[in-house]
Amino acid sequence: MARTSGSSSQKTGPLVRAAALRLFAQHGFAAVSMRQIAAEVGVQAGALYRYTPDKQSLLFELMQFHMEELLATWEEVDAGAAPLARLDSFVRFHILHHLDRADAVFISYMELRNLTPENFAQIEAMRAEYEQVLENILVACGGEGLGDPKLTTLAVLAMLTGVNTWYREGGRLDRETVVQSYVAMVRRVVGV
């Protein structure tokens, strides 16, 4: 079938990814069909294959984009300051970056099981790279509560990412209060 009137690859490609992100987050990857994504975008189902070979590739692309953006944005933020300042900066960055990307964060954690082994390995390598950033900061801080650096890293990341499950804009706490509270909590956890 012909392209829907008024559509173009520059507009439609990003719309396909945005619709898939929204639908995967709302209903789960397995429950969403390519027809649903097409209907959300306003194109024929067959037109989606101009933008992605299949649903698995679309899921992988969304996760890969999330991780690439996360790593690149951290590089821009990381000023290479003293370890404790870097820890505070990392906590602030992680919370604020993730709050603005709730659907991408949800998919990146909940839909890993739906990746092919090859795609999973690529996303897992990117996640390990990000985890290593925090682990290096924690080791450099050298706190009394560090214990097993890898375990502490994973626990801190889970705590920080967990903000997305309960935080609501306009709720009891504003973003800055949350960030400051978590900076203090992470410092206590690692004993610095």
N, C-alpha and C positions, 0 to 999 in steps of 0.2 A: 504494500500500500504506500501511497505517497505520504510525505511528511505533512503534518498538520500545518495548515496555513498560519504563517507568522512565526513558525519555529525555526531555530537555527542551532547549529552545533555549539556555538559559543554560549547560547542561552540554555539550551535543552540539556546539555551534559551536566552542568552544575545543578539544574533542577532535578535530574534523575538521581544524582547522589544525595541531594537534600531530602528528596522524598523517601529514598531507601533508608537513609539514616533515621528519619522520623518514624517510618513504619516498622523498621526492625526494632527500634527502641520501644515502641508501643505494643507490638504484637509478638515479637520474637522472630528471628531469622526464618525458622522452619515454617512458621505460619503465614509468611508473606509470599505472595506469588509475584512473578514478573508482571502479570496482568494488573495486579493491584498497584504496583509502582507506576505502570504506564497510565492507568486511570488517574492516579494522583497528579501526574505531570500533565495529562491531557494529550497523550500521544497514543498511537496504536501500539499494541504489545510488541509487534515485530520491529518497530522503530527503536526499541531499547537496545537491540543488538548492534546498533551503530555506535553505541556509547560503552557497551560492556559485552564481553563474550557470553557471560552467564551470571547467575546470581552469586555463586561462590566468588567469582572475580570481583564483583561489586562489593561484597562483604570485605574481602581482603583489601581492596582499594581504600575503603573507608577507614579500616584499622591502620593501614600503612600511613595514610595521610595524617591521622591523629598522632601517631608516634613520631613521624617526621616533623610535624609542626611543634610537638612538645619538645623534642630535642633541640630543634633550631631556635625556638623561642627561649629556652633556658640558656643557650649559648649567648644570646643577645643580652640576657639579664645578668648572667654570671660575670661579676666584675673582678673575680679573683682576689677578693678581700681576705682578711684573716678568717680562720676556720669558723669561729663562732658567728661572725657576721655573715659568712656564706651559708651557715645552717639556717639562720633567721631568714635570709633571703630565699633559700630553697623552700622553706615552709610557706612563706608568703606567696611565692610564685606558684607552687603546686596547688594550693587552695584556690587562689584567684583564677588561675588558668583553667582549672577543672570546673569551677562553678559556672563559667560561661560556656561550657561544652558538655552539659549533662548527658545528652543523648549519645555523644561520641564516647564518653567515659563508660556509660552503661554498656554499650555494645562491646567496647574493648575488653571489658571484664567478663560479661555474661555470654558472649557469643564465641569465645575462643574455641569452645568444644566443636563448633561447626566448621572450623577451618580444616582444609586438607592438611595432611602432615607436612607437606612442603611449605604451605602458606603459614602454618602454625610456627614452624621453625624460624621463618623470617621475622614474624611479629615477636616471637619469644626472644630473639637475639636483640631486637630493638628495645624491648622491655628490660632486658638484662643490662644494656648500655645505660639506660636511665637509672636503674637501680644502683649501678656501679657509681654513678655520680654522687648519690646520697651516701653510699657506703664509704666512699673516699672522704667525704666531708666529715662523717661521723668518726672515722678513724683519726683524722687530723685533729678533731676536737678532743679526742682522748678522754672522754668522760668516764667516771667511776661505774656508771650503769650500763656501759656499752655491751659487756658480755660478748656473745657471739655476734660479730659485726654484721654478717649476712642476715641472721635472724632478726636483729634489731632493726636493720634497714627495712626488711619486709614488714615488720610490725608497725614501724613509723609510717611507711607508705600506706598501709591499710588504714591506719588511723586518719591520715590526712585525706585520703580518697573517700573515706566514710562520710565526710562533711556533705558530700553530694546527696546522701540518702536522707538527710534530715533538714538541711538548711533551706529556708524559704525566704525569698526577697520580701521585705516588709514585715518579717516576723519579729520575734522578741529581740534578736541580736542582729546588728548590722554586720556587714562584711569585715570591717576593720576590727570590731570587737572580737569576732571569731578568729581572725588572723592572730591578733595579739594573744588571745587565750591559748591558741595552739602553739604559738612560738614558745610560750612559757611551759606548756605541757611537754613539748618535745625536749626542751632543755632539762626538765626534771627527769624524764624517762632515761635520757642518756647520762644524766649526772653532771651537767656542765652549768 
